[in-house]
């Protein structure tokens, strides 16, 4: 699955993704905002960034 496919999939459990993939998704959002003004805010408002952070927290605490 590609990054944009993952971000657009509202049913995906982010806890099943690897730490590296979660970091790449976060980077994708930050970099994409440079060319698509408001992309970062949109992903904050729709909960995607929260899901990424919570999944990272879950992965790190369960190592």
C-alpha positions, 0 to 999 in steps of 0.5 A, spaced: 500 500 500 502 506 498 502 512 503 496 516 500 492 510 499 494 508 507 492 516 509 485 515 505 483 509 508 479 511 514 478 503 516 485 501 517 488 500 523 494 504 524 497 499 529 498 494 524 503 498 521 511 498 522 514 504 525 518 506 519 511 506 515 508 510 520 514 515 520 514 515 513 506 517 513 508 523 518 513 525 513 509 525 507 503 529 510 509 534 512 512 535 506 505 534 502 503 541 506 509 545 502 505 544 495 498 543 498 497 548 503 492 546 508 494 538 507 497 538 514 491 542 518 486 537 514 490 531 517 490 534 524 482 535 523 480 529 520 484 525 526 490 522 521 495 525 525 492 523 531 492 516 529 499 516 527 502 518 533 497 513 537 500 508 533 507 510 534 506 510 542 503 503 542 509 500 538 514 504 542 511 502 549 510 494 546 517 493 544 
